Amino acid sequence: MLHVMLDLYGCNAKLLANEALLRQVLDEYPNRIGMEKASPVELRDIKTSNPLDDGFSGFVIIATSHVSLHAWPPYGMVNIDIFSCEDFDVHETVNFAQMMFQTDDIEVQAVERALRSPRLPSKRHGRDTMAGYPRGRCA
């Protein structure tokens, strides 16, 4: 099971405030990583008592878990989480995010989870999906 967390900085605020673009990102991610979408995209325009904290939060459920994002236009930042019981290509998740949000300023954390799970991934891509990215381990 793999959980990839992307934090993108220096993004154009107009991209992060573009509801159609954010929906497109959530809609396309499952197919890009070889996963089956199990729900429509849910996206909310979040208003808070501090306008700097306003933004968008959304997710799409995939058959093996979820893809979520939180976009903060005033900060030029977007956070993306992808969790799946199946292996997927971390490089593709990074490349797609960088392309869609037009930034190279990105932090990537890839954590292997549920290391003792009796469920084994049913498909392997024949490569190390986390090559070049940090590995986390639960205690």
Secondary structure as the mmCIF struct_conf table of DSSP 4:
data_model
#
loop_
_struct_conf.conf_type_id
_struct_conf.id
_struct_conf.beg_label_comp_id
_struct_conf.beg_label_asym_id
_struct_conf.beg_label_seq_id
_struct_conf.end_label_comp_id
_struct_conf.end_label_asym_id
_struct_conf.end_label_seq_id
STRN STRN1 LEU A 2 TYR A 9
BEND BEND1 GLY A 10 GLY A 10
HELX_RH_AL_P HELX_RH_AL_P1 ALA A 13 LEU A 16
TURN_TY1_P TURN_TY1_P1 ALA A 17 ALA A 17
HELX_RH_AL_P HELX_RH_AL_P2 GLU A 19 ARG A 32
TURN_TY1_P TURN_TY1_P2 ILE A 33 GLY A 34
STRN STRN2 LYS A 37 LYS A 37
BEND BEND2 SER A 39 SER A 39
STRN STRN3 GLU A 42 ILE A 46
BEND BEND3 SER A 49 ASN A 50
HELX_RH_3T_P HELX_RH_3T_P1 PRO A 51 ASP A 53
STRN STRN4 GLY A 55 ILE A 62
TURN_TY1_P TURN_TY1_P3 ALA A 63 THR A 64
STRN STRN5 SER A 65 TRP A 72
HELX_RH_3T_P HELX_RH_3T_P2 PRO A 73 TYR A 75
TURN_TY1_P TURN_TY1_P4 GLY A 76 GLY A 76
STRN STRN6 MET A 77 SER A 84
BEND BEND4 CYS A 85 GLU A 86
HELX_RH_AL_P HELX_RH_AL_P3 VAL A 90 PHE A 101
TURN_TY1_P TURN_TY1_P5 GLN A 102 GLN A 102
STRN STRN7 ASP A 105 GLU A 112
TURN_TY1_P TURN_TY1_P6 LEU A 115 ARG A 116
BEND BEND5 PRO A 118 PRO A 118
HELX_LH_PP_P HELX_LH_PP_P1 ARG A 119 PRO A 121
BEND BEND6 SER A 122 SER A 122
BEND BEND7 GLY A 126 ARG A 127
TURN_TY1_P TURN_TY1_P7 THR A 129 GLY A 132
BEND BEND8 TYR A 133 TYR A 133
STRN STRN8 ARG A 135 GLY A 136
#
